[in-house]
């Protein structure tokens, strides 16, 4: 099962995703948290530390993976929380020299990694940001990023069994459980 959780910055989506995953199957007790935010600045370090505090005592084991999700080896059948798609897309899209990778290739690489994760668990919760709800007028490079994350988010929403948008700390159900991913896997075979 894939549960996509989206929302704006500071909406409460991370806390909701953690609580949804850990509350679904309390007998498990062990969860994998895949962190994609690179600790570049003091601000990102503070955000990472805050998320560590929020997860404390919930049974998460943190794996930091900024790119190439497909390379991860994860034990079968542990609940997985992937946070955050917007960071992962940025990490995959921007090359070290400052140029951009191809948008479609970036999207496919991110989706391939997500599908691999989904194949190793029965519960994958993915956190992403709502990036297209604000004003336009960004640089061309930033607009390409927004376009890419929009493409990835649309594809993830299509794959997801459950889609929830968190608005001001309130979860709003966009799609209830439908077993979409199982259908997708059958069509890929």
Beta strands, then each sheet from edge to edge (+ up, - down):
strand 1: 2-7
strand 2: 31-35
strand 3: 60-64
strand 4: 79-83
strand 5: 124-129
strand 6: 162-167
strand 7: 170-175
sheet 1: 3+ 2+ 4+ 5+ 1+ 6+ 7-
end
